[in-house]
C-alpha cells in the first residue's frame, strides 16, 4: 500500500498504535475492514502479535460475533492531554538565592 492507501485504513494511525489500543479499536470493524488490516499487516510489518489479534477477531466475526458500536477513529488515549495540576511556577518554596558572585540585576555584596 502506498501512503495514500495507508491513509484509507479503517483505523487511523494504525502503524503507531500500541497492541492493547489496537485490540480495542478493531472490535468495531466489520470483516471486510478487518481483512484490509490483515492484508496491510502481512505486507508491511508482519508483526506476529498483531496478526494473532487481527486473525482472532476475524475468527470471532466468522463465528457470528457482531462489531461493537465503538468508533475506531475516536479519541485516542495515547494522545490525551496531560493531567492538570499545580503549575511549577506557583510553588510556596522560598526564592532561590543568587550566587555569591551576584547577577547583573543584583550584584553580590562585598564579603566581610
Secondary structure, DSSP 8 states (H G I E B T S, - for coil): --HHHHHTSSSTTGGGS-HHHHHHHGGG--HHHHHHHHHHHHHTT--HHHHHHHHHHHHHHHTT----S--TTS--GGG--------GGG--S------TTEETTEE-----
